[in-house]
Amino acid sequence: MNYLEVIFESDCLTLINCFKDDKSACPWEIKTIVDDIKIGAQLRKWSFIWCNMEKNRVAHGLVKFCSGMNFFFQTGCIPLDMVVLIADDVKRL
């Protein structure tokens, strides 16, 4: 896949600052990976946005649900916990 325009969102402010600010102190454990991604981002319209955990609940819930599981969702099969989170987000709009 060769996406030219991508918006990456994360609730990890330290990580987002690594991408947005060259003067930011990027942890050495991820610096090489971040630098590689920055090179790719310069060639494309990639942006990096911080969102607080409250606004990232659906993604957080999905990762929590899937961590440690070895399967793929079938089309149309959304876990009930995710349906509740999505419905709650829609109410907030």
PDB file of N, CA, C and O in Angstrom:
ATOM      1  N   MET A   1       0.833  -1.176   0.000  1.00  0.00           N
ATOM      2  CA  MET A   1       0.000   0.000   0.000  1.00  0.00           C
ATOM      3  C   MET A   1       0.882   1.244   0.000  1.00  0.00           C
ATOM      4  O   MET A   1       1.877   1.327   0.719  1.00  0.00           O
ATOM      5  N   ASN A   2       0.500   2.173  -0.798  1.00  0.00           N
ATOM      6  CA  ASN A   2       1.289   3.383  -0.916  1.00  0.00           C
ATOM      7  C   ASN A   2       0.384   4.596  -0.706  1.00  0.00           C
ATOM      8  O   ASN A   2       0.034   5.299  -1.654  1.00  0.00           O
ATOM      9  N   TYR A   3       0.017   4.823   0.537  1.00  0.00           N
ATOM     10  CA  TYR A   3      -0.860   5.943   0.856  1.00  0.00           C
ATOM     11  C   TYR A   3      -0.067   7.241   0.847  1.00  0.00           C
ATOM     12  O   TYR A   3       0.978   7.342   1.490  1.00  0.00           O
ATOM     13  N   LEU A   4      -0.561   8.228   0.120  1.00  0.00           N
ATOM     14  CA  LEU A   4       0.133   9.503   0.053  1.00  0.00           C
ATOM     15  C   LEU A   4      -0.315  10.442   1.154  1.00  0.00           C
ATOM     16  O   LEU A   4       0.497  11.197   1.688  1.00  0.00           O
ATOM     17  N   GLU A   5      -1.602  10.410   1.506  1.00  0.00           N
ATOM     18  CA  GLU A   5      -2.121  11.257   2.585  1.00  0.00           C
ATOM     19  C   GLU A   5      -2.600  10.391   3.730  1.00  0.00           C
ATOM     20  O   GLU A   5      -3.524   9.594   3.570  1.00  0.00           O
ATOM     21  N   VAL A   6      -1.973  10.543   4.884  1.00  0.00           N
ATOM     22  CA  VAL A   6      -2.336   9.754   6.061  1.00  0.00           C
ATOM     23  C   VAL A   6      -2.281  10.659   7.284  1.00  0.00           C
ATOM     24  O   VAL A   6      -1.382  11.489   7.417  1.00  0.00           O
ATOM     25  N   ILE A   7      -3.245  10.491   8.165  1.00  0.00           N
ATOM     26  CA  ILE A   7      -3.238  11.185   9.457  1.00  0.00           C
ATOM     27  C   ILE A   7      -3.064  10.120  10.533  1.00  0.00           C
ATOM     28  O   ILE A   7      -3.907   9.237  10.690  1.00  0.00           O
ATOM     29  N   PHE A   8      -1.975  10.213  11.262  1.00  0.00           N
ATOM     30  CA  PHE A   8      -1.716   9.308  12.373  1.00  0.00           C
ATOM     31  C   PHE A   8      -2.143  10.002  13.653  1.00  0.00           C
ATOM     32  O   PHE A   8      -1.695  11.113  13.937  1.00  0.00           O
ATOM     33  N   GLU A   9      -3.001   9.361  14.426  1.00  0.00           N
ATOM     34  CA  GLU A   9      -3.440   9.904  15.708  1.00  0.00           C
ATOM     35  C   GLU A   9      -2.948   8.996  16.820  1.00  0.00           C
ATOM     36  O   GLU A   9      -2.937   7.772  16.683  1.00  0.00           O
ATOM     37  N   SER A  10      -2.544   9.606  17.913  1.00  0.00           N
ATOM     38  CA  SER A  10      -2.111   8.835  19.068  1.00  0.00           C
ATOM     39  C   SER A  10      -2.384   9.630  20.336  1.00  0.00           C
ATOM     40  O   SER A  10      -2.394  10.861  20.329  1.00  0.00           O
ATOM     41  N   ASP A  11      -2.604   8.900  21.426  1.00  0.00           N
ATOM     42  CA  ASP A  11      -2.753   9.578  22.707  1.00  0.00           C
ATOM     43  C   ASP A  11      -1.410   9.637  23.444  1.00  0.00           C
ATOM     44  O   ASP A  11      -1.352  10.032  24.609  1.00  0.00           O
ATOM     45  N   CYS A  12      -0.343   9.245  22.764  1.00  0.00           N
ATOM     46  CA  CYS A  12       1.001   9.310  23.348  1.00  0.00           C
ATOM     47  C   CYS A  12       1.667  10.614  22.891  1.00  0.00           C
ATOM     48  O   CYS A  12       2.206  10.701  21.787  1.00  0.00           O
ATOM     49  N   LEU A  13       1.615  11.604  23.752  1.00  0.00           N
ATOM     50  CA  LEU A  13       2.133  12.929  23.409  1.00  0.00           C
ATOM     51  C   LEU A  13       3.640  12.892  23.141  1.00  0.00           C
ATOM     52  O   LEU A  13       4.125  13.606  22.263  1.00  0.00           O
ATOM     53  N   THR A  14       4.372  12.083  23.873  1.00  0.00           N
ATOM     54  CA  THR A  14       5.815  11.972  23.665  1.00  0.00           C
ATOM     55  C   THR A  14       6.112  11.513  22.246  1.00  0.00           C
ATOM     56  O   THR A  14       6.998  12.061  21.589  1.00  0.00           O
ATOM     57  N   LEU A  15       5.385  10.517  21.770  1.00  0.00           N
ATOM     58  CA  LEU A  15       5.591  10.009  20.425  1.00  0.00           C
ATOM     59  C   LEU A  15       5.241  11.059  19.372  1.00  0.00           C
ATOM     60  O   LEU A  15       6.007  11.274  18.433  1.00  0.00           O
ATOM     61  N   ILE A  16       4.100  11.705  19.520  1.00  0.00           N
ATOM     62  CA  ILE A  16       3.691  12.727  18.550  1.00  0.00           C
ATOM     63  C   ILE A  16       4.705  13.864  18.514  1.00  0.00           C
ATOM     64  O   ILE A  16       5.020  14.378  17.440  1.00  0.00           O
ATOM     65  N   ASN A  17       5.220  14.262  19.677  1.00  0.00           N
ATOM     66  CA  ASN A  17       6.235  15.322  19.713  1.00  0.00           C
ATOM     67  C   ASN A  17       7.512  14.903  18.991  1.00  0.00           C
ATOM     68  O   ASN A  17       8.196  15.744  18.407  1.00  0.00           O
ATOM     69  N   CYS A  18       7.838  13.617  19.025  1.00  0.00           N
ATOM     70  CA  CYS A  18       9.018  13.132  18.289  1.00  0.00           C
ATOM     71  C   CYS A  18       8.865  13.394  16.801  1.00  0.00           C
ATOM     72  O   CYS A  18       9.844  13.718  16.129  1.00  0.00           O
ATOM     73  N   PHE A  19       7.661  13.261  16.278  1.00  0.00           N
ATOM     74  CA  PHE A  19       7.424  13.471  14.854  1.00  0.00           C
ATOM     75  C   PHE A  19       7.284  14.946  14.492  1.00  0.00           C
ATOM     76  O   PHE A  19       7.676  15.352  13.398  1.00  0.00           O
ATOM     77  N   LYS A  20       6.736  15.742  15.387  1.00  0.00           N
ATOM     78  CA  LYS A  20       6.414  17.124  15.048  1.00  0.00           C
ATOM     79  C   LYS A  20       7.539  18.104  15.339  1.00  0.00           C
ATOM     80  O   LYS A  20       7.615  19.155  14.704  1.00  0.00           O
ATOM     81  N   ASP A  21       8.403  17.787  16.273  1.00  0.00           N
ATOM     82  CA  ASP A  21       9.398  18.747  16.731  1.00  0.00           C
ATOM     83  C   ASP A  21      10.787  18.107  16.714  1.00  0.00           C
ATOM     84  O   ASP A  21      11.048  17.166  17.464  1.00  0.00           O
ATOM     85  N   ASP A  22      11.665  18.612  15.869  1.00  0.00           N
ATOM     86  CA  ASP A  22      13.018  18.056  15.785  1.00  0.00           C
ATOM     87  C   ASP A  22      13.815  18.272  17.072  1.00  0.00           C
ATOM     88  O   ASP A  22      14.782  17.556  17.330  1.00  0.00           O
ATOM     89  N   LYS A  23      13.418  19.238  17.864  1.00  0.00           N
ATOM     90  CA  LYS A  23      14.147  19.519  19.097  1.00  0.00           C
ATOM     91  C   LYS A  23      13.610  18.720  20.282  1.00  0.00           C
ATOM     92  O   LYS A  23      14.159  18.779  21.383  1.00  0.00           O
ATOM     93  N   SER A  24      12.537  17.977  20.046  1.00  0.00           N
ATOM     94  CA  SER A  24      11.945  17.174  21.106  1.00  0.00           C
ATOM     95  C   SER A  24      12.882  16.031  21.474  1.00  0.00           C
ATOM     96  O   SER A  24      13.536  15.445  20.612  1.00  0.00           O
ATOM     97  N   ALA A  25      12.935  15.729  22.745  1.00  0.00           N
ATOM     98  CA  ALA A  25      13.776  14.634  23.227  1.00  0.00           C
ATOM     99  C   ALA A  25      13.066  13.308  22.956  1.00  0.00           C
ATOM    100  O   ALA A  25      12.190  12.892  23.715  1.00  0.00           O
ATOM    101  N   CYS A  26      13.451  12.665  21.881  1.00  0.00           N
ATOM    102  CA  CYS A  26      12.847  11.386  21.507  1.00  0.00           C
ATOM    103  C   CYS A  26      13.582  10.266  22.245  1.00  0.00           C
ATOM    104  O   CYS A  26      14.811  10.210  22.201  1.00  0.00           O
ATOM    105  N   PRO A  27      12.854   9.373  22.922  1.00  0.00           N
ATOM    106  CA  PRO A  27      13.519   8.272  23.629  1.00  0.00           C
ATOM    107  C   PRO A  27      14.392   7.455  22.675  1.00  0.00           C
ATOM    108  O   PRO A  27      13.977   7.152  21.557  1.00  0.00           O
ATOM    109  N   TRP A  28      15.582   7.106  23.111  1.00  0.00           N
ATOM    110  CA  TRP A  28      16.529   6.421  22.243  1.00  0.00           C
ATOM    111  C   TRP A  28      16.000   5.070  21.745  1.00  0.00           C
ATOM    112  O   TRP A  28      16.391   4.604  20.675  1.00  0.00           O
ATOM    113  N   GLU A  29      15.111   4.446  22.525  1.00  0.00           N
ATOM    114  CA  GLU A  29      14.597   3.129  22.137  1.00  0.00           C
ATOM    115  C   GLU A  29      13.806   3.170  20.824  1.00  0.00           C
ATOM    116  O   GLU A  29      13.728   2.167  20.114  1.00  0.00           O
ATOM    117  N   ILE A  30      13.224   4.322  20.507  1.00  0.00           N
ATOM    118  CA  ILE A  30      12.395   4.425  19.299  1.00  0.00           C
ATOM    119  C   ILE A  30      12.944   5.422  18.282  1.00  0.00           C
ATOM    120  O   ILE A  30      12.359   5.598  17.213  1.00  0.00           O
ATOM    121  N   LYS A  31      14.057   6.072  18.600  1.00  0.00           N
ATOM    122  CA  LYS A  31      14.577   7.147  17.748  1.00  0.00           C
ATOM    123  C   LYS A  31      14.851   6.692  16.319  1.00  0.00           C
ATOM    124  O   LYS A  31      14.499   7.405  15.380  1.00  0.00           O
ATOM    125  N   THR A  32      15.461   5.540  16.127  1.00  0.00           N
ATOM    126  CA  THR A  32      15.776   5.062  14.785  1.00  0.00           C
ATOM    127  C   THR A  32      14.508   4.833  13.974  1.00  0.00           C
ATOM    128  O   THR A  32      14.442   5.196  12.800  1.00  0.00           O
ATOM    129  N   ILE A  33      13.506   4.233  14.599  1.00  0.00           N
ATOM    130  CA  ILE A  33      12.236   3.984  13.915  1.00  0.00           C
ATOM    131  C   ILE A  33      11.551   5.309  13.570  1.00  0.00           C
ATOM    132  O   ILE A  33      11.052   5.489  12.459  1.00  0.00           O
ATOM    133  N   VAL A  34      11.534   6.225  14.528  1.00  0.00           N
ATOM    134  CA  VAL A  34      10.917   7.541  14.299  1.00  0.00           C
ATOM    135  C   VAL A  34      11.619   8.260  13.150  1.00  0.00           C
ATOM    136  O   VAL A  34      10.963   8.853  12.295  1.00  0.00           O
ATOM    137  N   ASP A  35      12.951   8.209  13.129  1.00  0.00           N
ATOM    138  CA  ASP A  35      13.697   8.867  12.054  1.00  0.00           C
ATOM    139  C   ASP A  35      13.361   8.266  10.693  1.00  0.00           C
ATOM    140  O   ASP A  35      13.232   8.998   9.712  1.00  0.00           O
ATOM    141  N   ASP A  36      13.218   6.946  10.618  1.00  0.00           N
ATOM    142  CA  ASP A  36      12.836   6.293   9.355  1.00  0.00           C
ATOM    143  C   ASP A  36      11.448   6.728   8.910  1.00  0.00           C
ATOM    144  O   ASP A  36      11.228   6.994   7.728  1.00  0.00           O
ATOM    145  N   ILE A  37      10.515   6.801   9.845  1.00  0.00           N
ATOM    146  CA  ILE A  37       9.146   7.223   9.514  1.00  0.00           C
ATOM    147  C   ILE A  37       9.134   8.678   9.068  1.00  0.00           C
ATOM    148  O   ILE A  37       8.385   9.038   8.161  1.00  0.00           O
ATOM    149  N   LYS A  38       9.954   9.521   9.694  1.00  0.00           N
ATOM    150  CA  LYS A  38      10.029  10.933   9.307  1.00  0.00           C
ATOM    151  C   LYS A  38      10.485  11.085   7.856  1.00  0.00           C
ATOM    152  O   LYS A  38      10.003  11.963   7.141  1.00  0.00           O
ATOM    153  N   ILE A  39      11.405  10.238   7.425  1.00  0.00           N
ATOM    154  CA  ILE A  39      11.871  10.283   6.036  1.00  0.00           C
ATOM    155  C   ILE A  39      10.708   9.977   5.100  1.00  0.00           C
ATOM    156  O   ILE A  39      10.506  10.668   4.101  1.00  0.00           O
ATOM    157  N   GLY A  40       9.948   8.941   5.427  1.00  0.00           N
ATOM    158  CA  GLY A  40       8.774   8.604   4.618  1.00  0.00           C
ATOM    159  C   GLY A  40       7.735   9.713   4.637  1.00  0.00           C
ATOM    160  O   GLY A  40       7.090   9.986   3.624  1.00  0.00           O
ATOM    161  N   ALA A  41       7.576  10.344   5.777  1.00  0.00           N
ATOM    162  CA  ALA A  41       6.577  11.408   5.923  1.00  0.00           C
ATOM    163  C   ALA A  41       6.937  12.632   5.090  1.00  0.00           C
ATOM    164  O   ALA A  41       6.047  13.350   4.636  1.00  0.00           O
ATOM    165  N   GLN A  42       8.222  12.879   4.883  1.00  0.00           N
ATOM    166  CA  GLN A  42       8.648  14.026   4.078  1.00  0.00           C
ATOM    167  C   GLN A  42       8.278  13.833   2.609  1.00  0.00           C
ATOM    168  O   GLN A  42       8.072  14.805   1.882  1.00  0.00           O
ATOM    169  N   LEU A  43       8.196  12.587   2.183  1.00  0.00           N
ATOM    170  CA  LEU A  43       7.891  12.287   0.780  1.00  0.00           C
ATOM    171  C   LEU A  43       6.391  12.223   0.516  1.00  0.00           C
ATOM    172  O   LEU A  43       5.962  12.146  -0.635  1.00  0.00           O
ATOM    173  N   ARG A  44       5.604  12.256   1.573  1.00  0.00           N
ATOM    174  CA  ARG A  44       4.157  12.131   1.453  1.00  0.00           C
ATOM    175  C   ARG A  44       3.487  13.200   2.321  1.00  0.00           C
ATOM    176  O   ARG A  44       4.157  13.960   3.020  1.00  0.00           O
ATOM    177  N   LYS A  45       2.174  13.243   2.264  1.00  0.00           N
ATOM    178  CA  LYS A  45       1.418  14.171   3.112  1.00  0.00           C
ATOM    179  C   LYS A  45       0.958  13.424   4.356  1.00  0.00           C
ATOM    180  O   LYS A  45      -0.229  13.151   4.530  1.00  0.00           O
ATOM    181  N   TRP A  46       1.906  13.103   5.208  1.00  0.00           N
ATOM    182  CA  TRP A  46       1.582  12.423   6.457  1.00  0.00           C
ATOM    183  C   TRP A  46       1.588  13.461   7.564  1.00  0.00           C
ATOM    184  O   TRP A  46       2.466  14.322   7.618  1.00  0.00           O
ATOM    185  N   SER A  47       0.605  13.375   8.442  1.00  0.00           N
ATOM    186  CA  SER A  47       0.577  14.269   9.599  1.00  0.00           C
ATOM    187  C   SER A  47       0.387  13.440  10.866  1.00  0.00           C
ATOM    188  O   SER A  47      -0.166  12.340  10.844  1.00  0.00           O
ATOM    189  N   PHE A  48       0.860  14.003  11.958  1.00  0.00           N
ATOM    190  CA  PHE A  48       0.838  13.319  13.247  1.00  0.00           C
ATOM    191  C   PHE A  48       0.099  14.210  14.237  1.00  0.00           C
ATOM    192  O   PHE A  48       0.483  15.359  14.461  1.00  0.00           O
ATOM    193  N   ILE A  49      -0.959  13.672  14.825  1.00  0.00           N
ATOM    194  CA  ILE A  49      -1.843  14.463  15.677  1.00  0.00           C
ATOM    195  C   ILE A  49      -2.018  13.767  17.017  1.00  0.00           C
ATOM    196  O   ILE A  49      -2.211  12.553  17.088  1.00  0.00           O
ATOM    197  N   TRP A  50      -1.944  14.560  18.072  1.00  0.00           N
ATOM    198  CA  TRP A  50      -2.197  14.034  19.416  1.00  0.00           C
ATOM    199  C   TRP A  50      -3.677  14.185  19.728  1.00  0.00           C
ATOM    200  O   TRP A  50      -4.279  15.224  19.459  1.00  0.00           O
ATOM    201  N   CYS A  51      -4.245  13.151  20.290  1.00  0.00           N
ATOM    202  CA  CYS A  51      -5.617  13.241  20.807  1.00  0.00           C
ATOM    203  C   CYS A  51      -5.608  12.598  22.190  1.00  0.00           C
ATOM    204  O   CYS A  51      -4.975  11.564  22.404  1.00  0.00           O
ATOM    205  N   ASN A  52      -6.307  13.215  23.110  1.00  0.00           N
ATOM    206  CA  ASN A  52      -6.278  12.665  24.460  1.00  0.00           C
ATOM    207  C   ASN A  52      -7.004  11.321  24.505  1.00  0.00           C
ATOM    208  O   ASN A  52      -7.776  10.993  23.604  1.00  0.00           O
ATOM    209  N   MET A  53      -6.754  10.561  25.540  1.00  0.00           N
ATOM    210  CA  MET A  53      -7.284   9.208  25.634  1.00  0.00           C
ATOM    211  C   MET A  53      -8.809   9.188  25.575  1.00  0.00           C
ATOM    212  O   MET A  53      -9.399   8.243  25.051  1.00  0.00           O
ATOM    213  N   GLU A  54      -9.435  10.207  26.100  1.00  0.00           N
ATOM    214  CA  GLU A  54     -10.902  10.261  26.081  1.00  0.00           C
ATOM    215  C   GLU A  54     -11.431  10.232  24.649  1.00  0.00           C
ATOM    216  O   GLU A  54     -12.469   9.630  24.377  1.00  0.00           O
ATOM    217  N   LYS A  55     -10.716  10.879  23.744  1.00  0.00           N
ATOM    218  CA  LYS A  55     -11.148  10.907  22.344  1.00  0.00           C
ATOM    219  C   LYS A  55     -10.635   9.697  21.559  1.00  0.00           C
ATOM    220  O   LYS A  55     -10.959   9.532  20.383  1.00  0.00           O
ATOM    221  N   ASN A  56      -9.856   8.874  22.199  1.00  0.00           N
ATOM    222  CA  ASN A  56      -9.253   7.724  21.538  1.00  0.00           C
ATOM    223  C   ASN A  56      -9.790   6.413  22.119  1.00  0.00           C
ATOM    224  O   ASN A  56      -9.147   5.370  21.999  1.00  0.00           O
ATOM    225  N   ARG A  57     -10.964   6.469  22.745  1.00  0.00           N
ATOM    226  CA  ARG A  57     -11.484   5.314  23.471  1.00  0.00           C
ATOM    227  C   ARG A  57     -11.796   4.114  22.587  1.00  0.00           C
ATOM    228  O   ARG A  57     -11.555   2.976  22.989  1.00  0.00           O
ATOM    229  N   VAL A  58     -12.322   4.345  21.405  1.00  0.00           N
ATOM    230  CA  VAL A  58     -12.677   3.225  20.536  1.00  0.00           C
ATOM    231  C   VAL A  58     -11.416   2.482  20.097  1.00  0.00           C
ATOM    232  O   VAL A  58     -11.361   1.255  20.174  1.00  0.00           O
ATOM    233  N   ALA A  59     -10.415   3.214  19.642  1.00  0.00           N
ATOM    234  CA  ALA A  59      -9.162   2.566  19.233  1.00  0.00           C
ATOM    235  C   ALA A  59      -8.513   1.853  20.412  1.00  0.00           C
ATOM    236  O   ALA A  59      -8.032   0.728  20.275  1.00  0.00           O
ATOM    237  N   HIS A  60      -8.500   2.499  21.554  1.00  0.00           N
ATOM    238  CA  HIS A  60      -7.916   1.894  22.754  1.00  0.00           C
ATOM    239  C   HIS A  60      -8.678   0.617  23.126  1.00  0.00           C
ATOM    240  O   HIS A  60      -8.067  -0.397  23.465  1.00  0.00           O
ATOM    241  N   GLY A  61      -9.999   0.669  23.062  1.00  0.00           N
ATOM    242  CA  GLY A  61     -10.809  -0.500  23.387  1.00  0.00           C
ATOM    243  C   GLY A  61     -10.586  -1.647  22.425  1.00  0.00           C
ATOM    244  O   GLY A  61     -10.565  -2.807  22.836  1.00  0.00           O
ATOM    245  N   LEU A  62     -10.418  -1.335  21.139  1.00  0.00           N
ATOM    246  CA  LEU A  62     -10.184  -2.372  20.145  1.00  0.00           C
ATOM    247  C   LEU A  62      -8.833  -3.048  20.363  1.00  0.00           C
ATOM    248  O   LEU A  62      -8.729  -4.272  20.285  1.00  0.00           O
ATOM    249  N   VAL A  63      -7.815  -2.262  20.630  1.00  0.00           N
ATOM    250  CA  VAL A  63      -6.490  -2.836  20.903  1.00  0.00           C
ATOM    251  C   VAL A  63      -6.531  -3.695  22.152  1.00  0.00           C
ATOM    252  O   VAL A  63      -5.967  -4.789  22.175  1.00  0.00           O
ATOM    253  N   LYS A  64      -7.186  -3.213  23.178  1.00  0.00           N
ATOM    254  CA  LYS A  64      -7.295  -3.978  24.424  1.00  0.00           C
ATOM    255  C   LYS A  64      -8.033  -5.294  24.182  1.00  0.00           C
ATOM    256  O   LYS A  64      -7.643  -6.337  24.706  1.00  0.00           O
ATOM    257  N   PHE A  65      -9.100  -5.239  23.387  1.00  0.00           N
ATOM    258  CA  PHE A  65      -9.886  -6.432  23.102  1.00  0.00           C
ATOM    259  C   PHE A  65      -9.072  -7.456  22.303  1.00  0.00           C
ATOM    260  O   PHE A  65      -9.154  -8.659  22.554  1.00  0.00           O
ATOM    261  N   CYS A  66      -8.292  -6.965  21.345  1.00  0.00           N
ATOM    262  CA  CYS A  66      -7.569  -7.864  20.431  1.00  0.00           C
ATOM    263  C   CYS A  66      -6.217  -8.328  20.957  1.00  0.00           C
ATOM    264  O   CYS A  66      -5.670  -9.309  20.454  1.00  0.00           O
ATOM    265  N   SER A  67      -5.675  -7.654  21.943  1.00  0.00           N
ATOM    266  CA  SER A  67      -4.344  -8.035  22.414  1.00  0.00           C
ATOM    267  C   SER A  67      -4.356  -9.461  22.954  1.00  0.00           C
ATOM    268  O   SER A  67      -5.186  -9.832  23.784  1.00  0.00           O
ATOM    269  N   GLY A  68      -3.434 -10.221  22.467  1.00  0.00           N
ATOM    270  CA  GLY A  68      -3.315 -11.606  22.904  1.00  0.00           C
ATOM    271  C   GLY A  68      -4.223 -12.571  22.168  1.00  0.00           C
ATOM    272  O   GLY A  68      -4.151 -13.777  22.405  1.00  0.00           O
ATOM    273  N   MET A  69      -5.078 -12.077  21.278  1.00  0.00           N
ATOM    274  CA  MET A  69      -5.964 -12.960  20.531  1.00  0.00           C
ATOM    275  C   MET A  69      -5.381 -13.214  19.152  1.00  0.00           C
ATOM    276  O   MET A  69      -4.743 -12.339  18.567  1.00  0.00           O
ATOM    277  N   ASN A  70      -5.598 -14.397  18.646  1.00  0.00           N
ATOM    278  CA  ASN A  70      -5.056 -14.765  17.351  1.00  0.00           C
ATOM    279  C   ASN A  70      -6.199 -15.116  16.405  1.00  0.00           C
ATOM    280  O   ASN A  70      -6.420 -16.287  16.096  1.00  0.00           O
ATOM    281  N   PHE A  71      -6.927 -14.091  15.946  1.00  0.00           N
ATOM    282  CA  PHE A  71      -8.025 -14.311  15.020  1.00  0.00           C
ATOM    283  C   PHE A  71      -8.324 -13.035  14.261  1.00  0.00           C
ATOM    284  O   PHE A  71      -7.838 -11.959  14.609  1.00  0.00           O
ATOM    285  N   PHE A  72      -9.115 -13.165  13.238  1.00  0.00           N
ATOM    286  CA  PHE A  72      -9.564 -12.012  12.473  1.00  0.00           C
ATOM    287  C   PHE A  72     -11.070 -11.897  12.630  1.00  0.00           C
ATOM    288  O   PHE A  72     -11.772 -12.906  12.706  1.00  0.00           O
ATOM    289  N   PHE A  73     -11.570 -10.657  12.679  1.00  0.00           N
ATOM    290  CA  PHE A  73     -13.013 -10.454  12.743  1.00  0.00           C
ATOM    291  C   PHE A  73     -13.629 -10.841  11.415  1.00  0.00           C
ATOM    292  O   PHE A  73     -13.053 -10.584  10.357  1.00  0.00           O
ATOM    293  N   GLN A  74     -14.776 -11.447  11.464  1.00  0.00           N
ATOM    294  CA  GLN A  74     -15.520 -11.694  10.240  1.00  0.00           C
ATOM    295  C   GLN A  74     -16.242 -10.404   9.871  1.00  0.00           C
ATOM    296  O   GLN A  74     -16.553  -9.585  10.736  1.00  0.00           O
ATOM    297  N   THR A  75     -16.503 -10.232   8.586  1.00  0.00           N
ATOM    298  CA  THR A  75     -17.205  -9.032   8.133  1.00  0.00           C
ATOM    299  C   THR A  75     -18.534  -8.897   8.872  1.00  0.00           C
ATOM    300  O   THR A  75     -19.312  -9.848   8.952  1.00  0.00           O
ATOM    301  N   GLY A  76     -18.778  -7.719   9.403  1.00  0.00           N
ATOM    302  CA  GLY A  76     -20.034  -7.463  10.109  1.00  0.00           C
ATOM    303  C   GLY A  76     -20.030  -7.925  11.551  1.00  0.00           C
ATOM    304  O   GLY A  76     -21.025  -7.752  12.254  1.00  0.00           O
ATOM    305  N   CYS A  77     -18.941  -8.502  12.002  1.00  0.00           N
ATOM    306  CA  CYS A  77     -18.869  -9.017  13.372  1.00  0.00           C
ATOM    307  C   CYS A  77     -18.103  -8.019  14.239  1.00  0.00           C
ATOM    308  O   CYS A  77     -16.872  -8.003  14.232  1.00  0.00           O
ATOM    309  N   ILE A  78     -18.824  -7.200  14.974  1.00  0.00           N
ATOM    310  CA  ILE A  78     -18.197  -6.211  15.853  1.00  0.00           C
ATOM    311  C   ILE A  78     -18.494  -6.613  17.292  1.00  0.00           C
ATOM    312  O   ILE A  78     -19.657  -6.811  17.646  1.00  0.00           O
ATOM    313  N   PRO A  79     -17.473  -6.736  18.122  1.00  0.00           N
ATOM    314  CA  PRO A  79     -17.698  -7.109  19.519  1.00  0.00           C
ATOM    315  C   PRO A  79     -18.632  -6.121  20.219  1.00  0.00           C
ATOM    316  O   PRO A  79     -18.580  -4.919  19.958  1.00  0.00           O
ATOM    317  N   LEU A  80     -19.472  -6.622  21.093  1.00  0.00           N
ATOM    318  CA  LEU A  80     -20.457  -5.789  21.789  1.00  0.00           C
ATOM    319  C   LEU A  80     -19.801  -4.637  22.532  1.00  0.00           C
ATOM    320  O   LEU A  80     -20.335  -3.528  22.535  1.00  0.00           O
ATOM    321  N   ASP A  81     -18.651  -4.874  23.165  1.00  0.00           N
ATOM    322  CA  ASP A  81     -17.953  -3.791  23.872  1.00  0.00           C
ATOM    323  C   ASP A  81     -17.632  -2.639  22.928  1.00  0.00           C
ATOM    324  O   ASP A  81     -17.716  -1.473  23.314  1.00  0.00           O
ATOM    325  N   MET A  82     -17.263  -2.967  21.688  1.00  0.00           N
ATOM    326  CA  MET A  82     -16.937  -1.936  20.716  1.00  0.00           C
ATOM    327  C   MET A  82     -18.189  -1.183  20.270  1.00  0.00           C
ATOM    328  O   MET A  82     -18.150   0.032  20.075  1.00  0.00           O
ATOM    329  N   VAL A  83     -19.288  -1.897  20.111  1.00  0.00           N
ATOM    330  CA  VAL A  83     -20.555  -1.257  19.732  1.00  0.00           C
ATOM    331  C   VAL A  83     -20.944  -0.223  20.780  1.00  0.00           C
ATOM    332  O   VAL A  83     -21.395   0.870  20.440  1.00  0.00           O
ATOM    333  N   VAL A  84     -20.772  -0.565  22.042  1.00  0.00           N
ATOM    334  CA  VAL A  84     -21.109   0.356  23.141  1.00  0.00           C
ATOM    335  C   VAL A  84     -20.217   1.594  23.083  1.00  0.00           C
ATOM    336  O   VAL A  84     -20.710   2.714  23.222  1.00  0.00           O
ATOM    337  N   LEU A  85     -18.909   1.409  22.880  1.00  0.00           N
ATOM    338  CA  LEU A  85     -17.995   2.551  22.806  1.00  0.00           C
ATOM    339  C   LEU A  85     -18.318   3.451  21.610  1.00  0.00           C
ATOM    340  O   LEU A  85     -18.319   4.676  21.731  1.00  0.00           O
ATOM    341  N   ILE A  86     -18.589   2.842  20.470  1.00  0.00           N
ATOM    342  CA  ILE A  86     -18.913   3.622  19.266  1.00  0.00           C
ATOM    343  C   ILE A  86     -20.208   4.401  19.477  1.00  0.00           C
ATOM    344  O   ILE A  86     -20.281   5.582  19.136  1.00  0.00           O
ATOM    345  N   ALA A  87     -21.230   3.751  20.036  1.00  0.00           N
ATOM    346  CA  ALA A  87     -22.509   4.422  20.284  1.00  0.00           C
ATOM    347  C   ALA A  87     -22.321   5.594  21.245  1.00  0.00           C
ATOM    348  O   ALA A  87     -22.932   6.648  21.070  1.00  0.00           O
ATOM    349  N   ASP A  88     -21.482   5.412  22.252  1.00  0.00           N
ATOM    350  CA  ASP A  88     -21.207   6.486  23.208  1.00  0.00           C
ATOM    351  C   ASP A  88     -20.507   7.647  22.520  1.00  0.00           C
ATOM    352  O   ASP A  88     -20.817   8.807  22.794  1.00  0.00           O
ATOM    353  N   ASP A  89     -19.563   7.349  21.627  1.00  0.00           N
ATOM    354  CA  ASP A  89     -18.880   8.408  20.879  1.00  0.00           C
ATOM    355  C   ASP A  89     -19.850   9.179  19.995  1.00  0.00           C
ATOM    356  O   ASP A  89     -19.763  10.403  19.903  1.00  0.00           O
ATOM    357  N   VAL A  90     -20.764   8.481  19.349  1.00  0.00           N
ATOM    358  CA  VAL A  90     -21.733   9.129  18.473  1.00  0.00           C
ATOM    359  C   VAL A  90     -22.617  10.086  19.281  1.00  0.00           C
ATOM    360  O   VAL A  90     -22.957  11.169  18.803  1.00  0.00           O
ATOM    361  N   LYS A  91     -22.984   9.698  20.483  1.00  0.00           N
ATOM    362  CA  LYS A  91     -23.801  10.574  21.334  1.00  0.00           C
ATOM    363  C   LYS A  91     -23.086  11.873  21.661  1.00  0.00           C
ATOM    364  O   LYS A  91     -23.727  12.907  21.851  1.00  0.00           O
ATOM    365  N   ARG A  92     -21.767  11.828  21.726  1.00  0.00           N
ATOM    366  CA  ARG A  92     -20.981  13.010  22.094  1.00  0.00           C
ATOM    367  C   ARG A  92     -20.829  13.998  20.947  1.00  0.00           C
ATOM    368  O   ARG A  92     -20.425  15.139  21.172  1.00  0.00           O
ATOM    369  N   LEU A  93     -21.142  13.586  19.720  1.00  0.00           N
ATOM    370  CA  LEU A  93     -20.975  14.475  18.558  1.00  0.00           C
ATOM    371  C   LEU A  93     -21.948  15.626  18.588  1.00  0.00           C
ATOM    372  O   LEU A  93     -21.941  16.465  17.687  1.00  0.00           O
TER     373      LEU A  93
END
